[in-house]
Amino acid sequence: MGLSRRQVFALKRDVKTEHIRTRLQNGRELSYIEGSHAIAEANRIFGFDGWDRETVESKCVLTRENRGTFLVAYISKVRITVRAAGITAVREGHGCGEARGGSPGEAHDLALKTSETDATKRALATFGKPFGLSLYLNGKSAREASRNEPAAEPAPPPSADVEQARPQEPAGANGQGIDKSALKFGAARRNRDKAHLKFVAAQPCLLCQREPSDPHHLRFAQPRALGMKVSDEFTVPLCREHHRQLHHSGNENAWWHDMGIEPLEIAKTLWQTTHEKQI
């Protein structure tokens, strides 16, 4: 195809398990990678100017309204063009997207974005494993395969919260508890920062851009702990209407996917914004 050795090597590498997300759909656990990660991988492997994405076709296949809430579904066809050493490779993918919103425009916009993102990921997956191809091999996901491998970081006991278990933690070299500041972003620690929550609340709603917003804690970002919210670093702005809708959805992962939004990356960016002096 004209790709360099480095590019071929990158395309043969499995997607890292830390980039795999899961959601429940019709009683089944589905594995996928986020659209932003797929695009970032394409930029890394092919170069920012080495590939193009084109939406070839989009079609609305469902519109429904129930008590002021609009349900919309789209299907899209996306074409990916990669250029390397004077050779052009073209791949296409189809995707679908479903969204609910308080207005027709909001629902149509979110459903269309979701379908285009889904189609983009499927088209990129035909190039190799880092785009999620390995999730479809042998009917098993990379996450499922990794369950037989030793975990990089042991998970805390389901019934014990990390903060409550501090007295039982192994002592460090100085006889003190483990220094959790050394843990990577996403570890089960629960930072509290009122100034950051105030900053998040000052941002417009992620879905409709309305203000004021509530700082919503992403419940799936950390292991559950009795009576405790996740760390304040995992918060995103939502207006009162969408905040209420999310809490009534029953499946937060599926709700965000339907809305075509990847909240963890947004939460991380907001946290880095208020803590840039400490990074």
Secondary structure as UniProt FT lines:
FT   HELIX           5..11
FT   HELIX           17..19
FT   STRAND          20..25
FT   TURN            26..27
FT   STRAND          28..33
FT   HELIX           35..46
FT   TURN            48..49
FT   STRAND          51..66
FT   TURN            67..68
FT   STRAND          69..84
FT   TURN            85..86
FT   STRAND          87..101
FT   HELIX           104..125
FT   TURN            126..127
FT   HELIX           129..131
FT   HELIX           133..139
FT   HELIX           142..146
FT   TURN            147..148
FT   TURN            158..159
FT   TURN            162..165
FT   HELIX           166..168
FT   TURN            173..174
FT   HELIX           180..182
FT   TURN            185..186
FT   HELIX           194..201
FT   TURN            206..208
FT   STRAND          214..217
FT   HELIX           219..221
FT   TURN            226..227
FT   TURN            232..233
FT   STRAND          235..238
FT   HELIX           240..247
FT   TURN            248..249
FT   HELIX           252..259
FT   HELIX           263..274
FT   TURN            275..278
//
